[in-house]
Structure formats: structure tokens, C-alpha cells
């Protein structure tokens, strides 16, 4: 089980920041890691696999937004959460 309050406190920019991009990505990462551990034990849980794919997609969209708006914070957050980064697309 994830500790939501602790995760929010670790990644919030200020005291009232509970829904910033950093916080959302950190919470999704914690949920993804928790669900991935569950799916390693329960390989036939197809509904859980779909939920994992949806969470990965949501996190990927948030990361893409963060990369577009503030690249330095994107690098710092992915390093801190140990998330692999794709190639940067320069337009």
C-alpha cells in the first residue's frame, strides 16, 4: 500500500501543493509500482493489466507535458523516481 500523504509531502513544491504535475506523477509511479508487484504474483489478472496500461499512459502524458514546460524539472523528477526517459523530440 502506498502512503499518499508522505508521497505528496516529498514532491510538493509548497505546503498546499497537492495536485501539481510533480505530485501527480509521483503518485502514479507509486501506484504503478504497487500494481506491477501485484501482477507479478497474479499473472491472469487481465483487469489489473488494463489498469496498469491506463496508468502508464496517464503518467506518460503528464511526463510529456512536464518535459515541454520545464525540461530541467523533468530530468530531476525522472532521475529521482527512476523512470526511464525516451528520446527528446525537438521541434
N, C-alpha and C positions, 0 to 999 in steps of 0.2 A: 504494500500500500504506500502511496506517495504522501508526503507531508506537504500539503498545499501552502500553508502559511509560511513555512520555512523556505520553500522554493520562491514564493513571492518576495519575501524579505531579502533573499540573496540577490535577486535580479532586478529589483525595483530601483529606479533612478532616484526616487524620493519617497517619503513616507506614505503618501496617498496613491502612489502608482501601483495599481493592481491589474490594469488591463493594457499596459504598454506592449509594444511589439516584443521586447526582450522577455517580458514576463510570460506572454502567450507562448512563445517558442520554448521557453524553459519548461513550462507546464506540459506542453505537448510532448516534449522529449521525455519527461519523466513518465508520462502515461504510455508512450510508445515502448520504452524500455521495460515497463511493468508488463504490458501485454505481450511483448516478444518473449519474455521469460515464461509466461503462461502458455504461449503457443508452442514452445519447445517441448513442454510436457504433454500437451493436448493437441496432437497433430491433426486430428479430424475436426477441430473446431472451425468450421468454414465461416460462420458468422463473425467470429473473432478475427479471422484473417481479413475479412472485408472491412471491419472496423479499423484494423491496423493500416490498411491501404488508404482509407479515408483520412486518418490522422496524419499519415506521411504526406499526403497531398496537401493538406491544410498547412502543415509545417513548411513544406517546400514553397508554397505561395507566400507565406509570411517571410521566409528567408529571402526570397527573390525581391520582395518589397524592401526589406532592410538593406539588401545589397545595393539596390537602386538609390535609396535615400541617404544612407550613411555607410559607406563601404568599410571604414575603419572599425566601426562598432560591429559590423557583420563579421569581420575577421576575428575580432576579440571574442565574440559570443560563440562562434563555431569552434574556436580553439578551446574555450572554457567548457563547452558541453560535449566536446569530442565528436562533432558532426563533420562528416566528410563534405568537402566543398566541390562543386562542379567547376568547369572552366568558366571564367568570366567572359561574358559576351559584351563586347564594346560596340556601341552603335553611334 
